Amino acid sequence: MKHGNVRENALEVLKLTGASHQKKIVAYQLTGHIVVYPDQEVFSEM
């Protein structure tokens, strides 16, 4: 996602069969794996 001249990785799960999930966009980081930060707001630390 882009906010002004800053770009931040964000992830939104649109459908997850058979399970409930939070319906919001969350920050993530690629470190060889996907690390998801569900409690961090996107663009909160800028």
mmJSON file of the N, C-alpha and C atoms, coordinates in Angstrom:
{"data_MODEL":{"atom_site":{
"group_PDB":["ATOM","ATOM","ATOM","ATOM","ATOM","ATOM","ATOM","ATOM","ATOM","ATOM","ATOM","ATOM","ATOM","ATOM","ATOM","ATOM","ATOM","ATOM","ATOM","ATOM","ATOM","ATOM","ATOM","ATOM","ATOM","ATOM","ATOM","ATOM","ATOM","ATOM","ATOM","ATOM","ATOM","ATOM","ATOM","ATOM","ATOM","ATOM","ATOM","ATOM","ATOM","ATOM","ATOM","ATOM","ATOM","ATOM","ATOM","ATOM","ATOM","ATOM","ATOM","ATOM","ATOM","ATOM","ATOM","ATOM","ATOM","ATOM","ATOM","ATOM","ATOM","ATOM","ATOM","ATOM","ATOM","ATOM","ATOM","ATOM","ATOM","ATOM","ATOM","ATOM","ATOM","ATOM","ATOM","ATOM","ATOM","ATOM","ATOM","ATOM","ATOM","ATOM","ATOM","ATOM","ATOM","ATOM","ATOM","ATOM","ATOM","ATOM","ATOM","ATOM","ATOM","ATOM","ATOM","ATOM","ATOM","ATOM","ATOM","ATOM","ATOM","ATOM","ATOM","ATOM","ATOM","ATOM","ATOM","ATOM","ATOM","ATOM","ATOM","ATOM","ATOM","ATOM","ATOM","ATOM","ATOM","ATOM","ATOM","ATOM","ATOM","ATOM","ATOM","ATOM","ATOM","ATOM","ATOM","ATOM","ATOM","ATOM","ATOM","ATOM","ATOM","ATOM","ATOM","ATOM","ATOM","ATOM"],
"id":[1,2,3,4,5,6,7,8,9,10,11,12,13,14,15,16,17,18,19,20,21,22,23,24,25,26,27,28,29,30,31,32,33,34,35,36,37,38,39,40,41,42,43,44,45,46,47,48,49,50,51,52,53,54,55,56,57,58,59,60,61,62,63,64,65,66,67,68,69,70,71,72,73,74,75,76,77,78,79,80,81,82,83,84,85,86,87,88,89,90,91,92,93,94,95,96,97,98,99,100,101,102,103,104,105,106,107,108,109,110,111,112,113,114,115,116,117,118,119,120,121,122,123,124,125,126,127,128,129,130,131,132,133,134,135,136,137,138],
"type_symbol":["N","C","C","N","C","C","N","C","C","N","C","C","N","C","C","N","C","C","N","C","C","N","C","C","N","C","C","N","C","C","N","C","C","N","C","C","N","C","C","N","C","C","N","C","C","N","C","C","N","C","C","N","C","C","N","C","C","N","C","C","N","C","C","N","C","C","N","C","C","N","C","C","N","C","C","N","C","C","N","C","C","N","C","C","N","C","C","N","C","C","N","C","C","N","C","C","N","C","C","N","C","C","N","C","C","N","C","C","N","C","C","N","C","C","N","C","C","N","C","C","N","C","C","N","C","C","N","C","C","N","C","C","N","C","C","N","C","C"],
"label_atom_id":["N","CA","C","N","CA","C","N","CA","C","N","CA","C","N","CA","C","N","CA","C","N","CA","C","N","CA","C","N","CA","C","N","CA","C","N","CA","C","N","CA","C","N","CA","C","N","CA","C","N","CA","C","N","CA","C","N","CA","C","N","CA","C","N","CA","C","N","CA","C","N","CA","C","N","CA","C","N","CA","C","N","CA","C","N","CA","C","N","CA","C","N","CA","C","N","CA","C","N","CA","C","N","CA","C","N","CA","C","N","CA","C","N","CA","C","N","CA","C","N","CA","C","N","CA","C","N","CA","C","N","CA","C","N","CA","C","N","CA","C","N","CA","C","N","CA","C","N","CA","C","N","CA","C","N","CA","C","N","CA","C"],
"label_alt_id":[null,null,null,null,null,null,null,null,null,null,null,null,null,null,null,null,null,null,null,null,null,null,null,null,null,null,null,null,null,null,null,null,null,null,null,null,null,null,null,null,null,null,null,null,null,null,null,null,null,null,null,null,null,null,null,null,null,null,null,null,null,null,null,null,null,null,null,null,null,null,null,null,null,null,null,null,null,null,null,null,null,null,null,null,null,null,null,null,null,null,null,null,null,null,null,null,null,null,null,null,null,null,null,null,null,null,null,null,null,null,null,null,null,null,null,null,null,null,null,null,null,null,null,null,null,null,null,null,null,null,null,null,null,null,null,null,null,null],
"label_comp_id":["MET","MET","MET","LYS","LYS","LYS","HIS","HIS","HIS","GLY","GLY","GLY","ASN","ASN","ASN","VAL","VAL","VAL","ARG","ARG","ARG","GLU","GLU","GLU","ASN","ASN","ASN","ALA","ALA","ALA","LEU","LEU","LEU","GLU","GLU","GLU","VAL","VAL","VAL","LEU","LEU","LEU","LYS","LYS","LYS","LEU","LEU","LEU","THR","THR","THR","GLY","GLY","GLY","ALA","ALA","ALA","SER","SER","SER","HIS","HIS","HIS","GLN","GLN","GLN","LYS","LYS","LYS","LYS","LYS","LYS","ILE","ILE","ILE","VAL","VAL","VAL","ALA","ALA","ALA","TYR","TYR","TYR","GLN","GLN","GLN","LEU","LEU","LEU","THR","THR","THR","GLY","GLY","GLY","HIS","HIS","HIS","ILE","ILE","ILE","VAL","VAL","VAL","VAL","VAL","VAL","TYR","TYR","TYR","PRO","PRO","PRO","ASP","ASP","ASP","GLN","GLN","GLN","GLU","GLU","GLU","VAL","VAL","VAL","PHE","PHE","PHE","SER","SER","SER","GLU","GLU","GLU","MET","MET","MET"],
"label_asym_id":["A","A","A","A","A","A","A","A","A","A","A","A","A","A","A","A","A","A","A","A","A","A","A","A","A","A","A","A","A","A","A","A","A","A","A","A","A","A","A","A","A","A","A","A","A","A","A","A","A","A","A","A","A","A","A","A","A","A","A","A","A","A","A","A","A","A","A","A","A","A","A","A","A","A","A","A","A","A","A","A","A","A","A","A","A","A","A","A","A","A","A","A","A","A","A","A","A","A","A","A","A","A","A","A","A","A","A","A","A","A","A","A","A","A","A","A","A","A","A","A","A","A","A","A","A","A","A","A","A","A","A","A","A","A","A","A","A","A"],
"label_entity_id":["1","1","1","1","1","1","1","1","1","1","1","1","1","1","1","1","1","1","1","1","1","1","1","1","1","1","1","1","1","1","1","1","1","1","1","1","1","1","1","1","1","1","1","1","1","1","1","1","1","1","1","1","1","1","1","1","1","1","1","1","1","1","1","1","1","1","1","1","1","1","1","1","1","1","1","1","1","1","1","1","1","1","1","1","1","1","1","1","1","1","1","1","1","1","1","1","1","1","1","1","1","1","1","1","1","1","1","1","1","1","1","1","1","1","1","1","1","1","1","1","1","1","1","1","1","1","1","1","1","1","1","1","1","1","1","1","1","1"],
"label_seq_id":[1,1,1,2,2,2,3,3,3,4,4,4,5,5,5,6,6,6,7,7,7,8,8,8,9,9,9,10,10,10,11,11,11,12,12,12,13,13,13,14,14,14,15,15,15,16,16,16,17,17,17,18,18,18,19,19,19,20,20,20,21,21,21,22,22,22,23,23,23,24,24,24,25,25,25,26,26,26,27,27,27,28,28,28,29,29,29,30,30,30,31,31,31,32,32,32,33,33,33,34,34,34,35,35,35,36,36,36,37,37,37,38,38,38,39,39,39,40,40,40,41,41,41,42,42,42,43,43,43,44,44,44,45,45,45,46,46,46],
"pdbx_PDB_ins_code":[null,null,null,null,null,null,null,null,null,null,null,null,null,null,null,null,null,null,null,null,null,null,null,null,null,null,null,null,null,null,null,null,null,null,null,null,null,null,null,null,null,null,null,null,null,null,null,null,null,null,null,null,null,null,null,null,null,null,null,null,null,null,null,null,null,null,null,null,null,null,null,null,null,null,null,null,null,null,null,null,null,null,null,null,null,null,null,null,null,null,null,null,null,null,null,null,null,null,null,null,null,null,null,null,null,null,null,null,null,null,null,null,null,null,null,null,null,null,null,null,null,null,null,null,null,null,null,null,null,null,null,null,null,null,null,null,null,null],
"Cartn_x":[0.844,0.0,0.895,0.448,1.218,0.484,1.227,0.686,1.662,1.312,2.248,3.407,4.639,5.799,6.344,5.557,5.968,5.142,5.82,5.133,5.347,4.271,4.333,3.64,4.225,3.583,2.35,1.244,0.007,-0.702,-1.458,-2.099,-3.541,-4.446,-5.857,-6.328,-6.888,-7.453,-8.886,-9.196,-10.535,-11.483,-10.993,-11.859,-11.013,-11.497,-10.858,-11.95,-11.97,-13.045,-13.082,-14.251,-14.474,-13.899,-13.399,-12.836,-13.123,-13.244,-13.43,-12.058,-12.026,-10.786,-11.117,-10.118,-10.317,-10.427,-11.351,-11.565,-10.947,-9.613,-8.897,-7.571,-6.954,-5.654,-4.59,-3.59,-2.548,-1.166,-0.194,1.185,1.811,2.778,3.534,4.944,5.835,7.218,7.632,8.381,8.92,10.346,10.597,11.918,12.387,11.984,12.147,10.856,10.081,8.729,7.865,6.578,5.701,5.438,5.824,5.571,4.456,3.332,2.158,2.064,1.768,1.615,0.154,-0.729,-2.165,-2.563,-1.741,-2.093,-1.5,-0.646,-0.027,-0.873,-1.223,-1.975,-1.052,-1.567,-0.792,-0.532,0.721,1.183,1.139,1.072,0.973,2.294,3.421,4.729,5.396,4.642,5.246,4.966],
"Cartn_y":[-1.157,0.0,1.226,2.26,3.49,4.605,5.338,6.476,7.626,8.574,9.636,9.048,9.272,8.701,7.473,6.898,5.724,4.524,3.385,2.154,1.141,0.499,-0.499,-1.768,-2.931,-4.2,-4.374,-4.758,-4.999,-6.188,-6.897,-8.134,-8.126,-8.584,-8.704,-10.093,-10.854,-12.163,-11.941,-12.338,-12.125,-13.266,-14.506,-15.641,-16.753,-17.308,-18.438,-19.457,-20.554,-21.532,-22.215,-22.212,-22.966,-22.368,-21.152,-20.539,-19.045,-18.503,-17.057,-16.385,-15.148,-14.382,-12.902,-12.112,-10.672,-10.105,-9.2,-8.601,-7.215,-7.189,-5.922,-6.127,-5.039,-5.074,-4.983,-5.874,-5.915,-5.833,-5.393,-5.308,-6.7,-6.889,-8.134,-7.863,-8.842,-8.733,-10.059,-9.995,-11.199,-11.393,-12.511,-12.786,-14.186,-14.663,-16.066,-16.815,-16.26,-16.695,-15.439,-15.598,-14.44,-14.257,-13.101,-12.761,-11.729,-12.063,-11.191,-10.516,-9.216,-8.425,-7.987,-8.858,-8.559,-7.4,-7.056,-5.969,-4.625,-4.625,-3.375,-2.749,-1.488,-0.789,-0.457,-0.521,-0.16,1.341,1.748,3.141,3.746,2.947,3.499,4.059,3.583,3.994,5.029,5.815,6.759,8.17],
"Cartn_z":[0.0,0.0,0.0,-0.655,-0.733,-0.008,0.821,1.567,1.378,0.528,0.176,-0.604,-0.129,-0.81,-0.081,0.816,1.586,1.159,0.963,0.599,1.725,2.158,3.222,2.751,3.068,2.74,3.606,2.978,3.723,3.101,3.902,3.487,3.962,3.1,3.46,3.056,4.002,3.706,3.257,2.025,1.493,1.825,1.844,2.151,2.742,3.816,4.452,4.73,4.007,4.087,5.45,6.059,7.285,8.555,8.51,9.713,9.718,10.905,10.99,10.974,10.554,10.537,10.63,11.001,11.081,9.68,9.493,8.181,8.157,8.155,8.105,7.38,6.997,6.339,7.423,7.378,8.398,7.76,8.543,8.087,8.076,7.168,7.151,6.673,6.879,6.447,5.837,4.734,4.106,4.601,5.285,5.856,5.472,4.311,3.965,4.265,5.171,5.518,5.528,5.651,5.807,7.3,7.84,9.236,9.245,9.87,9.887,11.252,11.242,12.459,12.577,13.091,13.096,14.003,14.995,15.911,15.504,14.477,14.022,12.929,13.109,12.078,10.916,9.712,8.535,8.596,8.385,8.428,9.827,10.882,12.237,12.744,12.238,12.746,11.861,11.087,10.154,10.555],
"occupancy":[1.0,1.0,1.0,1.0,1.0,1.0,1.0,1.0,1.0,1.0,1.0,1.0,1.0,1.0,1.0,1.0,1.0,1.0,1.0,1.0,1.0,1.0,1.0,1.0,1.0,1.0,1.0,1.0,1.0,1.0,1.0,1.0,1.0,1.0,1.0,1.0,1.0,1.0,1.0,1.0,1.0,1.0,1.0,1.0,1.0,1.0,1.0,1.0,1.0,1.0,1.0,1.0,1.0,1.0,1.0,1.0,1.0,1.0,1.0,1.0,1.0,1.0,1.0,1.0,1.0,1.0,1.0,1.0,1.0,1.0,1.0,1.0,1.0,1.0,1.0,1.0,1.0,1.0,1.0,1.0,1.0,1.0,1.0,1.0,1.0,1.0,1.0,1.0,1.0,1.0,1.0,1.0,1.0,1.0,1.0,1.0,1.0,1.0,1.0,1.0,1.0,1.0,1.0,1.0,1.0,1.0,1.0,1.0,1.0,1.0,1.0,1.0,1.0,1.0,1.0,1.0,1.0,1.0,1.0,1.0,1.0,1.0,1.0,1.0,1.0,1.0,1.0,1.0,1.0,1.0,1.0,1.0,1.0,1.0,1.0,1.0,1.0,1.0],
"B_iso_or_equiv":[0.0,0.0,0.0,0.0,0.0,0.0,0.0,0.0,0.0,0.0,0.0,0.0,0.0,0.0,0.0,0.0,0.0,0.0,0.0,0.0,0.0,0.0,0.0,0.0,0.0,0.0,0.0,0.0,0.0,0.0,0.0,0.0,0.0,0.0,0.0,0.0,0.0,0.0,0.0,0.0,0.0,0.0,0.0,0.0,0.0,0.0,0.0,0.0,0.0,0.0,0.0,0.0,0.0,0.0,0.0,0.0,0.0,0.0,0.0,0.0,0.0,0.0,0.0,0.0,0.0,0.0,0.0,0.0,0.0,0.0,0.0,0.0,0.0,0.0,0.0,0.0,0.0,0.0,0.0,0.0,0.0,0.0,0.0,0.0,0.0,0.0,0.0,0.0,0.0,0.0,0.0,0.0,0.0,0.0,0.0,0.0,0.0,0.0,0.0,0.0,0.0,0.0,0.0,0.0,0.0,0.0,0.0,0.0,0.0,0.0,0.0,0.0,0.0,0.0,0.0,0.0,0.0,0.0,0.0,0.0,0.0,0.0,0.0,0.0,0.0,0.0,0.0,0.0,0.0,0.0,0.0,0.0,0.0,0.0,0.0,0.0,0.0,0.0],
"pdbx_formal_charge":[null,null,null,null,null,null,null,null,null,null,null,null,null,null,null,null,null,null,null,null,null,null,null,null,null,null,null,null,null,null,null,null,null,null,null,null,null,null,null,null,null,null,null,null,null,null,null,null,null,null,null,null,null,null,null,null,null,null,null,null,null,null,null,null,null,null,null,null,null,null,null,null,null,null,null,null,null,null,null,null,null,null,null,null,null,null,null,null,null,null,null,null,null,null,null,null,null,null,null,null,null,null,null,null,null,null,null,null,null,null,null,null,null,null,null,null,null,null,null,null,null,null,null,null,null,null,null,null,null,null,null,null,null,null,null,null,null,null],
"auth_seq_id":[1,1,1,2,2,2,3,3,3,4,4,4,5,5,5,6,6,6,7,7,7,8,8,8,9,9,9,10,10,10,11,11,11,12,12,12,13,13,13,14,14,14,15,15,15,16,16,16,17,17,17,18,18,18,19,19,19,20,20,20,21,21,21,22,22,22,23,23,23,24,24,24,25,25,25,26,26,26,27,27,27,28,28,28,29,29,29,30,30,30,31,31,31,32,32,32,33,33,33,34,34,34,35,35,35,36,36,36,37,37,37,38,38,38,39,39,39,40,40,40,41,41,41,42,42,42,43,43,43,44,44,44,45,45,45,46,46,46],
"auth_comp_id":["MET","MET","MET","LYS","LYS","LYS","HIS","HIS","HIS","GLY","GLY","GLY","ASN","ASN","ASN","VAL","VAL","VAL","ARG","ARG","ARG","GLU","GLU","GLU","ASN","ASN","ASN","ALA","ALA","ALA","LEU","LEU","LEU","GLU","GLU","GLU","VAL","VAL","VAL","LEU","LEU","LEU","LYS","LYS","LYS","LEU","LEU","LEU","THR","THR","THR","GLY","GLY","GLY","ALA","ALA","ALA","SER","SER","SER","HIS","HIS","HIS","GLN","GLN","GLN","LYS","LYS","LYS","LYS","LYS","LYS","ILE","ILE","ILE","VAL","VAL","VAL","ALA","ALA","ALA","TYR","TYR","TYR","GLN","GLN","GLN","LEU","LEU","LEU","THR","THR","THR","GLY","GLY","GLY","HIS","HIS","HIS","ILE","ILE","ILE","VAL","VAL","VAL","VAL","VAL","VAL","TYR","TYR","TYR","PRO","PRO","PRO","ASP","ASP","ASP","GLN","GLN","GLN","GLU","GLU","GLU","VAL","VAL","VAL","PHE","PHE","PHE","SER","SER","SER","GLU","GLU","GLU","MET","MET","MET"],
"auth_asym_id":["A","A","A","A","A","A","A","A","A","A","A","A","A","A","A","A","A","A","A","A","A","A","A","A","A","A","A","A","A","A","A","A","A","A","A","A","A","A","A","A","A","A","A","A","A","A","A","A","A","A","A","A","A","A","A","A","A","A","A","A","A","A","A","A","A","A","A","A","A","A","A","A","A","A","A","A","A","A","A","A","A","A","A","A","A","A","A","A","A","A","A","A","A","A","A","A","A","A","A","A","A","A","A","A","A","A","A","A","A","A","A","A","A","A","A","A","A","A","A","A","A","A","A","A","A","A","A","A","A","A","A","A","A","A","A","A","A","A"],
"auth_atom_id":["N","CA","C","N","CA","C","N","CA","C","N","CA","C","N","CA","C","N","CA","C","N","CA","C","N","CA","C","N","CA","C","N","CA","C","N","CA","C","N","CA","C","N","CA","C","N","CA","C","N","CA","C","N","CA","C","N","CA","C","N","CA","C","N","CA","C","N","CA","C","N","CA","C","N","CA","C","N","CA","C","N","CA","C","N","CA","C","N","CA","C","N","CA","C","N","CA","C","N","CA","C","N","CA","C","N","CA","C","N","CA","C","N","CA","C","N","CA","C","N","CA","C","N","CA","C","N","CA","C","N","CA","C","N","CA","C","N","CA","C","N","CA","C","N","CA","C","N","CA","C","N","CA","C","N","CA","C","N","CA","C"],
"pdbx_PDB_model_num":[1,1,1,1,1,1,1,1,1,1,1,1,1,1,1,1,1,1,1,1,1,1,1,1,1,1,1,1,1,1,1,1,1,1,1,1,1,1,1,1,1,1,1,1,1,1,1,1,1,1,1,1,1,1,1,1,1,1,1,1,1,1,1,1,1,1,1,1,1,1,1,1,1,1,1,1,1,1,1,1,1,1,1,1,1,1,1,1,1,1,1,1,1,1,1,1,1,1,1,1,1,1,1,1,1,1,1,1,1,1,1,1,1,1,1,1,1,1,1,1,1,1,1,1,1,1,1,1,1,1,1,1,1,1,1,1,1,1]
}}}
